[in-house]
Amino acid sequence: MFERRSTPRTLLNETGSISVDEHRSLPCIVYDRSAGGVRVALPDADIVPDRFVLSIDASNEFLICQAVWRKAEEIGAMTDEPEVGWSTRPSIRREPEPA
């Protein structure tokens, strides 16, 4: 298979959520990630807007995403991250809630 990515992907299989609007979010699985891209799976990818916010639970990050392709249960999206790589960039993290 021909690889079209300009940077390698990292397999994640982490839980996350996609913000559909101000009041709703949908649980998803973040399958993999590369510098500038992400692939997520959820039961009904058609209801996700073209531009959305993805929250990755394990890293407490929020990513602004633009859908590039869709299948019935998957979305491939570009992220707002620079090409230098997501592992070297300071990420937007949620602060833990006080106990």
Legacy VTK file of the C-alpha trace (Angstrom):
# vtk DataFile Version 3.0
C-alpha trace
ASCII
DATASET POLYDATA
POINTS 99 float
0.000 0.000 0.000
1.261 3.471 -0.894
1.798 5.708 2.165
0.597 9.281 1.529
1.578 10.772 4.882
4.565 13.106 4.933
5.326 12.148 8.551
5.025 8.775 10.302
1.963 7.980 12.359
1.858 6.772 15.947
-0.732 4.183 16.917
-2.670 5.362 19.972
-5.982 3.530 20.474
-6.924 6.058 23.167
-10.358 7.257 24.227
-11.416 10.784 23.464
-14.386 12.951 22.640
-15.429 15.164 19.758
-17.268 18.404 20.520
-20.220 18.616 18.139
-21.455 21.954 19.486
-21.414 23.936 22.745
-23.674 21.418 24.474
-22.820 18.018 22.993
-19.802 15.807 22.658
-19.439 12.305 21.260
-17.133 9.596 22.613
-14.566 8.314 20.133
-11.397 6.256 19.797
-8.262 8.003 18.544
-6.661 5.250 16.442
-3.540 7.010 15.311
-1.852 10.372 15.042
0.868 12.021 13.012
2.288 15.531 12.954
-0.642 17.478 11.585
-3.184 14.638 11.419
-5.360 12.223 13.337
-7.703 9.289 12.643
-10.698 8.777 14.920
-13.527 6.259 15.038
-17.063 6.660 16.340
-20.400 4.982 15.548
-21.827 7.766 13.372
-19.131 9.889 11.734
-21.702 11.651 9.537
-23.009 13.816 12.390
-19.589 15.328 13.139
-19.100 18.786 11.575
-16.226 19.388 9.139
-14.399 21.455 11.773
-14.406 20.127 15.340
-12.510 20.006 18.623
-11.011 16.660 19.630
-10.141 15.955 23.245
-7.703 13.088 23.896
-8.287 11.694 27.388
-4.851 10.159 28.060
-2.909 13.354 27.320
-5.589 15.899 28.319
-5.107 17.679 24.986
-7.552 19.625 22.858
-6.929 19.647 19.096
-8.735 21.772 16.534
-9.397 19.479 13.574
-10.563 19.803 9.970
-12.085 16.638 8.449
-10.276 15.526 5.286
-12.032 12.199 4.650
-14.858 10.151 6.168
-16.044 6.579 6.208
-19.133 5.249 7.972
-17.337 5.015 11.326
-14.028 6.854 10.812
-12.770 10.371 10.199
-9.332 11.425 9.021
-8.570 15.015 9.970
-5.824 17.620 9.813
-4.923 19.260 13.105
-3.681 22.738 13.891
-0.232 21.389 14.765
2.906 22.476 12.922
4.892 20.054 10.755
7.752 19.895 13.278
5.863 17.192 15.123
3.332 16.986 17.870
5.644 15.348 20.403
7.916 18.427 20.586
5.200 21.052 20.699
3.780 22.263 24.011
0.202 21.075 24.032
-2.957 22.609 25.387
-3.646 20.671 28.549
-6.495 20.759 30.981
-5.565 21.428 34.557
-6.727 18.747 37.016
-9.844 19.711 38.865
-9.335 20.473 42.572
-10.379 17.694 44.907
LINES 1 100
99 0 1 2 3 4 5 6 7 8 9 10 11 12 13 14 15 16 17 18 19 20 21 22 23 24 25 26 27 28 29 30 31 32 33 34 35 36 37 38 39 40 41 42 43 44 45 46 47 48 49 50 51 52 53 54 55 56 57 58 59 60 61 62 63 64 65 66 67 68 69 70 71 72 73 74 75 76 77 78 79 80 81 82 83 84 85 86 87 88 89 90 91 92 93 94 95 96 97 98
